[in-house]
Amino acid sequence: MKIGAMYSHLNGFEWIQYHQKAMWDELEQIINTIKAEDYRTKVSKEKTMKGKKLFSPTDLNKKMKDDFETLGWYESRTNYWVTDDYNLISRTMHLKAEDQKNIMEQEGKTPIRSYNQTDFVKNRIAVEVQFGKYSFIAYDLFVKHLAFYVGDTIDVGIEILPMKSMQTEMSSGPGYYEGALYDLARQGRGVPAVPLVLVGIEP
């Protein structure tokens, strides 16, 4: 596969090139060494494409997971506590999870355990590979990456998506690069407030 298009939000790509160029080289290596046709393994059951062999999101995800982990990228999970009081959440969100819980209990609230998880992290760069439902892309861009950035776990988030040309060869449902790019542009230049790199891939 190859990178078909890329967009740098709040100088995300420039930051990587200056501070962590080797990490970008690893990402390109992973993408470039995958032969997309090897993962055209899903036989469609949809009326409009019945019997057609499509790219399998599950198989592609597994291949990327294996390749990223081989190069030392790892899944990251951040635990935190929430409650029904906005001011209390705002006051405690930057504290350690255990401190969040204790303060909520002291103020008579019921803490609810929650977490954010990202696919791969290395040297303060997070990568999400998104071949799932299109709604997951917005969650990645406007919640996940931002939460890890605000929590000082990462400096840049990278979102890997299929280009429309590749998405049409997948079952209906997955989002695609061009649509995500539009959603970013619609929010304005400063939203979300986290440096990002949007990467569109194609066979």
PyRosetta script that sets phi, psi and omega in degrees:
from pyrosetta import init, pose_from_sequence

init()
pose = pose_from_sequence("MKIGAMYSHLNGFEWIQYHQKAMWDELEQIINTIKAEDYRTKVSKEKTMKGKKLFSPTDLNKKMKDDFETLGWYESRTNYWVTDDYNLISRTMHLKAEDQKNIMEQEGKTPIRSYNQTDFVKNRIAVEVQFGKYSFIAYDLFVKHLAFYVGDTIDVGIEILPMKSMQTEMSSGPGYYEGALYDLARQGRGVPAVPLVLVGIEP")
pose.set_psi(1, 174.2)
pose.set_omega(1, 179.6)
pose.set_phi(2, -148.8)
pose.set_psi(2, 163.4)
pose.set_omega(2, 173.9)
pose.set_phi(3, -81.3)
pose.set_psi(3, 118.7)
pose.set_omega(3, -178.5)
pose.set_phi(4, -90.0)
pose.set_psi(4, -29.1)
pose.set_omega(4, -179.9)
pose.set_phi(5, -160.4)
pose.set_psi(5, 159.8)
pose.set_omega(5, -178.2)
pose.set_phi(6, -152.9)
pose.set_psi(6, 143.0)
pose.set_omega(6, 175.7)
pose.set_phi(7, -131.9)
pose.set_psi(7, 131.6)
pose.set_omega(7, 179.4)
pose.set_phi(8, -101.9)
pose.set_psi(8, 117.0)
pose.set_omega(8, -179.6)
pose.set_phi(9, -102.8)
pose.set_psi(9, 127.1)
pose.set_omega(9, -178.3)
pose.set_phi(10, 52.6)
pose.set_psi(10, 41.1)
pose.set_omega(10, 175.2)
pose.set_phi(11, 62.6)
pose.set_psi(11, 30.7)
pose.set_omega(11, 178.6)
pose.set_phi(12, -60.4)
pose.set_psi(12, -46.5)
pose.set_omega(12, -178.9)
pose.set_phi(13, -66.2)
pose.set_psi(13, -40.8)
pose.set_omega(13, -179.3)
pose.set_phi(14, -63.5)
pose.set_psi(14, -38.4)
pose.set_omega(14, 178.0)
pose.set_phi(15, -61.6)
pose.set_psi(15, -44.6)
pose.set_omega(15, -179.7)
pose.set_phi(16, -63.5)
pose.set_psi(16, -44.7)
pose.set_omega(16, -178.5)
pose.set_phi(17, -61.8)
pose.set_psi(17, -32.9)
pose.set_omega(17, -178.4)
pose.set_phi(18, -84.4)
pose.set_psi(18, -41.5)
pose.set_omega(18, -172.2)
pose.set_phi(19, -100.6)
pose.set_psi(19, -32.4)
pose.set_omega(19, -172.0)
pose.set_phi(20, -142.0)
pose.set_psi(20, 50.2)
pose.set_omega(20, -175.6)
pose.set_phi(21, -58.1)
pose.set_psi(21, -33.1)
pose.set_omega(21, -179.6)
pose.set_phi(22, -62.0)
pose.set_psi(22, -30.4)
pose.set_omega(22, 179.6)
pose.set_phi(23, -69.2)
pose.set_psi(23, -37.7)
pose.set_omega(23, 177.0)
pose.set_phi(24, -68.1)
pose.set_psi(24, -38.2)
pose.set_omega(24, 177.6)
pose.set_phi(25, -61.0)
pose.set_psi(25, -39.0)
pose.set_omega(25, 177.9)
pose.set_phi(26, -65.1)
pose.set_psi(26, -42.0)
pose.set_omega(26, 179.3)
pose.set_phi(27, -61.7)
pose.set_psi(27, -45.6)
pose.set_omega(27, 178.5)
pose.set_phi(28, -62.9)
pose.set_psi(28, -39.1)
pose.set_omega(28, 178.9)
pose.set_phi(29, -60.2)
pose.set_psi(29, -44.5)
pose.set_omega(29, -179.5)
pose.set_phi(30, -62.9)
pose.set_psi(30, -47.2)
pose.set_omega(30, -178.6)
pose.set_phi(31, -64.7)
pose.set_psi(31, -46.2)
pose.set_omega(31, -173.6)
pose.set_phi(32, -68.5)
pose.set_psi(32, -23.4)
pose.set_omega(32, -177.0)
pose.set_phi(33, -92.3)
pose.set_psi(33, -3.5)
pose.set_omega(33, 178.0)
pose.set_phi(34, -86.8)
pose.set_psi(34, 125.5)
pose.set_omega(34, 175.4)
pose.set_phi(35, -92.1)
pose.set_psi(35, 103.9)
pose.set_omega(35, -172.6)
pose.set_phi(36, -55.5)
pose.set_psi(36, -38.0)
pose.set_omega(36, -176.3)
pose.set_phi(37, -63.1)
pose.set_psi(37, -23.5)
pose.set_omega(37, 176.7)
pose.set_phi(38, -67.2)
pose.set_psi(38, -15.7)
pose.set_omega(38, -176.2)
pose.set_phi(39, -114.1)
pose.set_psi(39, 19.7)
pose.set_omega(39, 171.4)
pose.set_phi(40, -86.8)
pose.set_psi(40, 70.7)
pose.set_omega(40, -169.3)
pose.set_phi(41, -117.0)
pose.set_psi(41, -2.2)
pose.set_omega(41, -177.8)
pose.set_phi(42, -97.1)
pose.set_psi(42, 124.6)
pose.set_omega(42, 177.5)
pose.set_phi(43, -92.6)
pose.set_psi(43, 118.8)
pose.set_omega(43, -174.2)
pose.set_phi(44, -68.8)
pose.set_psi(44, 141.6)
pose.set_omega(44, 173.8)
pose.set_phi(45, -111.5)
pose.set_psi(45, 2.0)
pose.set_omega(45, -179.4)
pose.set_phi(46, -74.1)
pose.set_psi(46, 146.1)
pose.set_omega(46, -175.1)
pose.set_phi(47, -56.1)
pose.set_psi(47, -42.5)
pose.set_omega(47, -175.0)
pose.set_phi(48, -77.0)
pose.set_psi(48, -14.7)
pose.set_omega(48, -177.4)
pose.set_phi(49, -135.0)
pose.set_psi(49, 24.9)
pose.set_omega(49, -172.3)
pose.set_phi(50, -56.0)
pose.set_psi(50, 127.1)
pose.set_omega(50, 178.2)
pose.set_phi(51, 86.1)
pose.set_psi(51, -9.1)
pose.set_omega(51, -178.5)
pose.set_phi(52, -77.3)
pose.set_psi(52, 139.6)
pose.set_omega(52, 177.6)
pose.set_phi(53, -84.3)
pose.set_psi(53, 125.6)
pose.set_omega(53, -175.3)
pose.set_phi(54, -119.5)
pose.set_psi(54, 164.3)
pose.set_omega(54, 172.6)
pose.set_phi(55, -66.4)
pose.set_psi(55, 136.4)
pose.set_omega(55, -179.0)
pose.set_phi(56, -94.2)
pose.set_psi(56, 112.1)
pose.set_omega(56, 176.8)
pose.set_phi(57, -58.0)
pose.set_psi(57, -39.0)
pose.set_omega(57, -178.9)
pose.set_phi(58, -62.9)
pose.set_psi(58, -46.8)
pose.set_omega(58, -178.4)
pose.set_phi(59, -68.8)
pose.set_psi(59, -39.0)
pose.set_omega(59, 177.7)
pose.set_phi(60, -65.2)
pose.set_psi(60, -41.4)
pose.set_omega(60, 177.5)
pose.set_phi(61, -60.9)
pose.set_psi(61, -43.4)
pose.set_omega(61, -178.9)
pose.set_phi(62, -63.7)
pose.set_psi(62, -42.8)
pose.set_omega(62, 178.8)
pose.set_phi(63, -61.2)
pose.set_psi(63, -45.7)
pose.set_omega(63, -179.9)
pose.set_phi(64, -65.1)
pose.set_psi(64, -39.9)
pose.set_omega(64, 178.1)
pose.set_phi(65, -58.8)
pose.set_psi(65, -47.1)
pose.set_omega(65, 179.4)
pose.set_phi(66, -60.0)
pose.set_psi(66, -43.6)
pose.set_omega(66, -176.0)
pose.set_phi(67, -70.5)
pose.set_psi(67, -41.6)
pose.set_omega(67, 177.7)
pose.set_phi(68, -63.9)
pose.set_psi(68, -44.3)
pose.set_omega(68, -178.2)
pose.set_phi(69, -66.1)
pose.set_psi(69, -33.5)
pose.set_omega(69, 176.8)
pose.set_phi(70, -60.4)
pose.set_psi(70, -32.7)
pose.set_omega(70, -179.0)
pose.set_phi(71, -93.3)
pose.set_psi(71, 11.0)
pose.set_omega(71, 173.3)
pose.set_phi(72, 91.6)
pose.set_psi(72, 7.9)
pose.set_omega(72, 173.6)
pose.set_phi(73, -79.2)
pose.set_psi(73, 147.4)
pose.set_omega(73, -175.7)
pose.set_phi(74, -140.9)
pose.set_psi(74, 154.9)
pose.set_omega(74, 176.5)
pose.set_phi(75, -70.1)
pose.set_psi(75, 141.2)
pose.set_omega(75, 179.3)
pose.set_phi(76, -123.8)
pose.set_psi(76, 140.7)
pose.set_omega(76, -179.0)
pose.set_phi(77, -134.8)
pose.set_psi(77, 129.7)
pose.set_omega(77, 178.1)
pose.set_phi(78, -115.6)
pose.set_psi(78, 121.9)
pose.set_omega(78, 179.3)
pose.set_phi(79, -94.7)
pose.set_psi(79, 145.3)
pose.set_omega(79, 176.5)
pose.set_phi(80, -155.6)
pose.set_psi(80, 173.5)
pose.set_omega(80, -176.7)
pose.set_phi(81, -123.2)
pose.set_psi(81, 141.7)
pose.set_omega(81, 179.0)
pose.set_phi(82, -126.6)
pose.set_psi(82, 163.3)
pose.set_omega(82, 175.7)
pose.set_phi(83, -152.7)
pose.set_psi(83, -171.7)
pose.set_omega(83, -174.1)
pose.set_phi(84, -93.2)
pose.set_psi(84, 10.1)
pose.set_omega(84, -177.5)
pose.set_phi(85, -110.9)
pose.set_psi(85, 111.4)
pose.set_omega(85, -176.6)
pose.set_phi(86, -58.9)
pose.set_psi(86, -47.1)
pose.set_omega(86, -177.4)
pose.set_phi(87, -63.2)
pose.set_psi(87, -37.6)
pose.set_omega(87, 179.5)
pose.set_phi(88, -68.1)
pose.set_psi(88, -41.7)
pose.set_omega(88, 176.5)
pose.set_phi(89, -61.4)
pose.set_psi(89, -45.6)
pose.set_omega(89, -179.3)
pose.set_phi(90, -60.9)
pose.set_psi(90, -36.7)
pose.set_omega(90, -176.8)
pose.set_phi(91, -75.9)
pose.set_psi(91, -26.6)
pose.set_omega(91, -173.4)
pose.set_phi(92, -108.0)
pose.set_psi(92, -9.6)
pose.set_omega(92, -170.5)
pose.set_phi(93, -63.0)
pose.set_psi(93, -23.0)
pose.set_omega(93, -179.3)
pose.set_phi(94, -94.4)
pose.set_psi(94, 2.6)
pose.set_omega(94, 178.9)
pose.set_phi(95, -88.8)
pose.set_psi(95, 168.1)
pose.set_omega(95, 174.0)
pose.set_phi(96, -64.4)
pose.set_psi(96, 151.1)
pose.set_omega(96, -174.7)
pose.set_phi(97, -54.1)
pose.set_psi(97, -44.5)
pose.set_omega(97, -177.5)
pose.set_phi(98, -64.9)
pose.set_psi(98, -36.8)
pose.set_omega(98, 177.8)
pose.set_phi(99, -67.8)
pose.set_psi(99, -38.7)
pose.set_omega(99, 176.3)
pose.set_phi(100, -56.3)
pose.set_psi(100, -49.2)
pose.set_omega(100, -177.7)
pose.set_phi(101, -61.6)
pose.set_psi(101, -46.0)
pose.set_omega(101, -177.1)
pose.set_phi(102, -62.4)
pose.set_psi(102, -44.2)
pose.set_omega(102, -178.9)
pose.set_phi(103, -65.4)
pose.set_psi(103, -40.9)
pose.set_omega(103, 178.5)
pose.set_phi(104, -61.7)
pose.set_psi(104, -42.2)
pose.set_omega(104, 178.7)
pose.set_phi(105, -66.4)
pose.set_psi(105, -39.8)
pose.set_omega(105, 179.4)
pose.set_phi(106, -62.4)
pose.set_psi(106, -30.4)
pose.set_omega(106, -179.3)
pose.set_phi(107, -93.6)
pose.set_psi(107, 13.2)
pose.set_omega(107, 173.4)
pose.set_phi(108, 78.5)
pose.set_psi(108, 17.3)
pose.set_omega(108, 179.1)
pose.set_phi(109, -100.7)
pose.set_psi(109, 159.0)
pose.set_omega(109, 177.1)
pose.set_phi(110, -96.7)
pose.set_psi(110, 110.2)
pose.set_omega(110, 179.2)
pose.set_phi(111, -71.2)
pose.set_psi(111, 139.7)
pose.set_omega(111, 177.9)
pose.set_phi(112, -116.6)
pose.set_psi(112, 122.2)
pose.set_omega(112, -177.5)
pose.set_phi(113, -73.3)
pose.set_psi(113, 134.3)
pose.set_omega(113, 177.7)
pose.set_phi(114, -143.8)
pose.set_psi(114, 174.7)
pose.set_omega(114, -179.3)
pose.set_phi(115, -160.1)
pose.set_psi(115, 160.6)
pose.set_omega(115, 168.5)
pose.set_phi(116, -120.5)
pose.set_psi(116, 139.2)
pose.set_omega(116, -179.7)
pose.set_phi(117, -129.4)
pose.set_psi(117, 140.2)
pose.set_omega(117, 175.4)
pose.set_phi(118, -126.7)
pose.set_psi(118, 150.4)
pose.set_omega(118, -172.0)
pose.set_phi(119, -59.6)
pose.set_psi(119, -55.0)
pose.set_omega(119, -173.3)
pose.set_phi(120, -142.0)
pose.set_psi(120, 137.0)
pose.set_omega(120, 176.6)
pose.set_phi(121, -135.7)
pose.set_psi(121, 140.7)
pose.set_omega(121, 173.6)
pose.set_phi(122, -160.1)
pose.set_psi(122, 132.5)
pose.set_omega(122, 178.1)
pose.set_phi(123, 49.4)
pose.set_psi(123, 43.3)
pose.set_omega(123, 175.1)
pose.set_phi(124, 66.3)
pose.set_psi(124, 26.1)
pose.set_omega(124, 172.4)
pose.set_phi(125, -120.1)
pose.set_psi(125, 129.5)
pose.set_omega(125, 178.7)
pose.set_phi(126, -106.6)
pose.set_psi(126, 139.4)
pose.set_omega(126, 177.9)
pose.set_phi(127, -123.8)
pose.set_psi(127, 128.3)
pose.set_omega(127, 171.1)
pose.set_phi(128, -113.6)
pose.set_psi(128, 126.4)
pose.set_omega(128, 174.3)
pose.set_phi(129, -100.9)
pose.set_psi(129, 114.3)
pose.set_omega(129, -171.2)
pose.set_phi(130, -119.2)
pose.set_psi(130, 99.1)
pose.set_omega(130, 173.2)
pose.set_phi(131, -111.7)
pose.set_psi(131, 12.4)
pose.set_omega(131, -178.0)
pose.set_phi(132, -89.9)
pose.set_psi(132, -159.9)
pose.set_omega(132, -178.7)
pose.set_phi(133, -58.5)
pose.set_psi(133, 146.8)
pose.set_omega(133, -175.9)
pose.set_phi(134, -59.4)
pose.set_psi(134, -29.5)
pose.set_omega(134, -178.6)
pose.set_phi(135, -65.4)
pose.set_psi(135, -24.4)
pose.set_omega(135, -180.0)
pose.set_phi(136, -68.3)
pose.set_psi(136, -26.8)
pose.set_omega(136, -178.2)
pose.set_phi(137, -63.9)
pose.set_psi(137, -46.5)
pose.set_omega(137, 179.3)
pose.set_phi(138, -61.4)
pose.set_psi(138, -38.7)
pose.set_omega(138, 178.7)
pose.set_phi(139, -63.5)
pose.set_psi(139, -43.1)
pose.set_omega(139, 177.8)
pose.set_phi(140, -59.0)
pose.set_psi(140, -50.5)
pose.set_omega(140, -172.4)
pose.set_phi(141, -71.9)
pose.set_psi(141, -42.3)
pose.set_omega(141, -171.1)
pose.set_phi(142, -101.2)
pose.set_psi(142, -6.8)
pose.set_omega(142, 178.7)
pose.set_phi(143, -125.8)
pose.set_psi(143, -61.9)
pose.set_omega(143, -173.6)
pose.set_phi(144, -59.8)
pose.set_psi(144, -62.2)
pose.set_omega(144, -177.4)
pose.set_phi(145, -58.4)
pose.set_psi(145, -41.4)
pose.set_omega(145, -179.1)
pose.set_phi(146, -64.1)
pose.set_psi(146, -41.0)
pose.set_omega(146, -179.4)
pose.set_phi(147, -63.9)
pose.set_psi(147, -42.2)
pose.set_omega(147, 178.9)
pose.set_phi(148, -68.7)
pose.set_psi(148, -33.4)
pose.set_omega(148, 178.7)
pose.set_phi(149, -70.3)
pose.set_psi(149, -47.3)
pose.set_omega(149, 178.8)
pose.set_phi(150, -63.1)
pose.set_psi(150, -34.5)
pose.set_omega(150, 178.5)
pose.set_phi(151, -78.7)
pose.set_psi(151, 3.5)
pose.set_omega(151, 177.4)
pose.set_phi(152, 61.8)
pose.set_psi(152, 33.9)
pose.set_omega(152, 175.7)
pose.set_phi(153, -94.4)
pose.set_psi(153, -31.3)
pose.set_omega(153, -179.0)
pose.set_phi(154, -131.8)
pose.set_psi(154, 164.4)
pose.set_omega(154, 173.2)
pose.set_phi(155, -110.3)
pose.set_psi(155, -23.6)
pose.set_omega(155, -178.5)
pose.set_phi(156, -147.3)
pose.set_psi(156, 144.3)
pose.set_omega(156, 172.1)
pose.set_phi(157, -113.5)
pose.set_psi(157, 140.7)
pose.set_omega(157, 177.3)
pose.set_phi(158, -119.2)
pose.set_psi(158, 131.1)
pose.set_omega(158, 178.6)
pose.set_phi(159, -115.7)
pose.set_psi(159, 117.7)
pose.set_omega(159, 179.6)
pose.set_phi(160, -101.4)
pose.set_psi(160, 123.2)
pose.set_omega(160, -176.0)
pose.set_phi(161, -133.7)
pose.set_psi(161, 155.6)
pose.set_omega(161, 172.6)
pose.set_phi(162, -74.1)
pose.set_psi(162, 145.1)
pose.set_omega(162, 168.8)
pose.set_phi(163, -68.7)
pose.set_psi(163, 161.4)
pose.set_omega(163, 179.3)
pose.set_phi(164, -56.7)
pose.set_psi(164, -37.3)
pose.set_omega(164, -179.1)
pose.set_phi(165, -61.5)
pose.set_psi(165, -31.0)
pose.set_omega(165, 177.4)
pose.set_phi(166, -86.0)
pose.set_psi(166, -37.7)
pose.set_omega(166, -178.5)
pose.set_phi(167, -61.5)
pose.set_psi(167, -31.7)
pose.set_omega(167, 179.0)
pose.set_phi(168, -67.7)
pose.set_psi(168, -16.5)
pose.set_omega(168, 177.6)
pose.set_phi(169, -98.8)
pose.set_psi(169, 19.1)
pose.set_omega(169, 176.0)
pose.set_phi(170, -122.8)
pose.set_psi(170, 166.8)
pose.set_omega(170, 177.5)
pose.set_phi(171, -65.5)
pose.set_psi(171, 157.1)
pose.set_omega(171, -177.1)
pose.set_phi(172, -65.0)
pose.set_psi(172, 145.4)
pose.set_omega(172, 179.2)
pose.set_phi(173, 128.9)
pose.set_psi(173, -49.4)
pose.set_omega(173, -178.8)
pose.set_phi(174, -61.9)
pose.set_psi(174, 145.9)
pose.set_omega(174, 174.1)
pose.set_phi(175, -80.1)
pose.set_psi(175, -179.6)
pose.set_omega(175, -178.5)
pose.set_phi(176, -147.7)
pose.set_psi(176, 162.1)
pose.set_omega(176, -172.3)
pose.set_phi(177, -55.1)
pose.set_psi(177, -50.6)
pose.set_omega(177, -174.3)
pose.set_phi(178, -61.0)
pose.set_psi(178, -37.3)
pose.set_omega(178, 178.4)
pose.set_phi(179, -68.5)
pose.set_psi(179, -40.6)
pose.set_omega(179, 178.6)
pose.set_phi(180, -66.6)
pose.set_psi(180, -37.1)
pose.set_omega(180, 178.2)
pose.set_phi(181, -62.3)
pose.set_psi(181, -41.3)
pose.set_omega(181, 177.4)
pose.set_phi(182, -62.1)
pose.set_psi(182, -44.0)
pose.set_omega(182, -179.7)
pose.set_phi(183, -61.6)
pose.set_psi(183, -38.4)
pose.set_omega(183, 176.8)
pose.set_phi(184, -65.6)
pose.set_psi(184, -46.9)
pose.set_omega(184, -178.1)
pose.set_phi(185, -62.3)
pose.set_psi(185, -37.0)
pose.set_omega(185, -177.6)
pose.set_phi(186, -64.5)
pose.set_psi(186, -28.3)
pose.set_omega(186, -178.1)
pose.set_phi(187, -78.2)
pose.set_psi(187, -18.5)
pose.set_omega(187, -176.6)
pose.set_phi(188, 101.2)
pose.set_psi(188, 165.9)
pose.set_omega(188, -169.5)
pose.set_phi(189, -66.7)
pose.set_psi(189, -26.4)
pose.set_omega(189, -174.4)
pose.set_phi(190, -100.7)
pose.set_psi(190, 5.7)
pose.set_omega(190, -176.1)
pose.set_phi(191, -121.6)
pose.set_psi(191, 131.3)
pose.set_omega(191, -4.9)
pose.set_phi(192, -73.5)
pose.set_psi(192, 159.3)
pose.set_omega(192, -175.2)
pose.set_phi(193, -84.2)
pose.set_psi(193, 58.6)
pose.set_omega(193, 178.0)
pose.set_phi(194, -148.5)
pose.set_psi(194, 133.6)
pose.set_omega(194, 175.8)
pose.set_phi(195, -62.9)
pose.set_psi(195, 130.9)
pose.set_omega(195, -177.0)
pose.set_phi(196, -135.8)
pose.set_psi(196, 157.1)
pose.set_omega(196, 167.9)
pose.set_phi(197, -128.8)
pose.set_psi(197, 119.1)
pose.set_omega(197, 176.4)
pose.set_phi(198, -93.3)
pose.set_psi(198, 123.4)
pose.set_omega(198, -175.0)
pose.set_phi(199, -120.3)
pose.set_psi(199, 123.3)
pose.set_omega(199, 175.8)
pose.set_phi(200, -103.4)
pose.set_psi(200, 127.1)
pose.set_omega(200, -178.7)
pose.set_phi(201, -112.8)
pose.set_psi(201, 156.4)
pose.set_omega(201, -179.5)
pose.set_phi(202, -150.4)
pose.set_psi(202, 160.1)
pose.set_omega(202, -179.9)
pose.set_phi(203, -61.7)
pose.dump_pdb("model.pdb")
